[in-house]
Amino acid sequence: MATSGMPWNRKDLISIEELTADEILTVFKTAQAFKKILNRRTAKTPALRGKTVVNLFFENSTRTRVAFEMAATKLSADVMSLDMKTSSTSKGETLRDTVENIRALAADIIVIRHSSPGTAAYIARVLDIPVLNAGDGAHEHPTQALLDCYTLHEKFGGLQGLKIAILGDILYSRVARSNIWAMTKLGAEVTVVGPATLVPKEFEQLGVTVSHDLKSALADKDAIMLLRIQHERQNVSAFPSLNEYTRMFGLNKTRLSWLKKNAVIMHPGPINRGVEIDSDLADSSQSVILDQVTNGLATRMAALYLCSGGNAESLVKS
Ligand code: CP
């Protein structure tokens, strides 16, 4: 377990809402130590040797699933990713029975993505092993926010006083919720912006500025995070057409100039090129989108390590 200098006494990683700023910084310091290891000729550590990590993804994923698989491999754990479309949940087995059976097969850590908010928290209560939330509906995606904020932390030396805009489908976004918690806990000023149907006033209760005016929302921002329109969670379209969304809110060269010079462009992926962002901006020198993906490996190594009782302080000193 963590020592007093590096707080972390959690079995699970369910949400950013429940973390303190110090706990988030412990993840960053641990991730930084793992980045050093990843740069060695033998980019591997025996930290989780003998443990088995099981990935249960009930929703599609590229980045999160591969990053968790690679993170477990780099920590020398055995890793299994179940194809939930062919699992026995399709025969009527409850989720509780599924995870208790996987636990009975000697799983040591479970990583779960599910369309229902609260699923990871429920599994964490049922099981006595670490459970990491890889996204639960529109609720939270904690490791995404950790890798996003770690990317900003590396780029700017910290988030205190940073001005950040999150643009797009805020209402249905677990990435937005987790990032709002993480960014504000770390001292950033966050503005959420987009059409009123996707950016409701209620978000002010989370300590952010809500705006529907793109030009004023982007003025003086150090970073902008674009979000995809999450059609899979919308019963009715929140705007008339994608073309109209792009015309009103898509990031293009002119709108980029409204931000601070050299502001960074972020996106959690998957990107819909030409919809929320011009394709050439996604590949521009101001884009840190692939840095975010790369940092997803070290931050998920840190999350797996810390939840397994790894000693952050000794790792950082090593
Ligand atoms: N950002 C993110 O969660 O991507 P995937 O859905 O590909 O995991």
Boltz pocket constraint, residues with backbone or C-beta under 6 A from the ligand:
constraints:
  - pocket:
      binder: B
      contacts: [[A, 60], [A, 61], [A, 62], [A, 63], [A, 64], [A, 65], [A, 134], [A, 135], [A, 141], [A, 144], [A, 268], [A, 269], [A, 270]]
      max_distance: 6.0
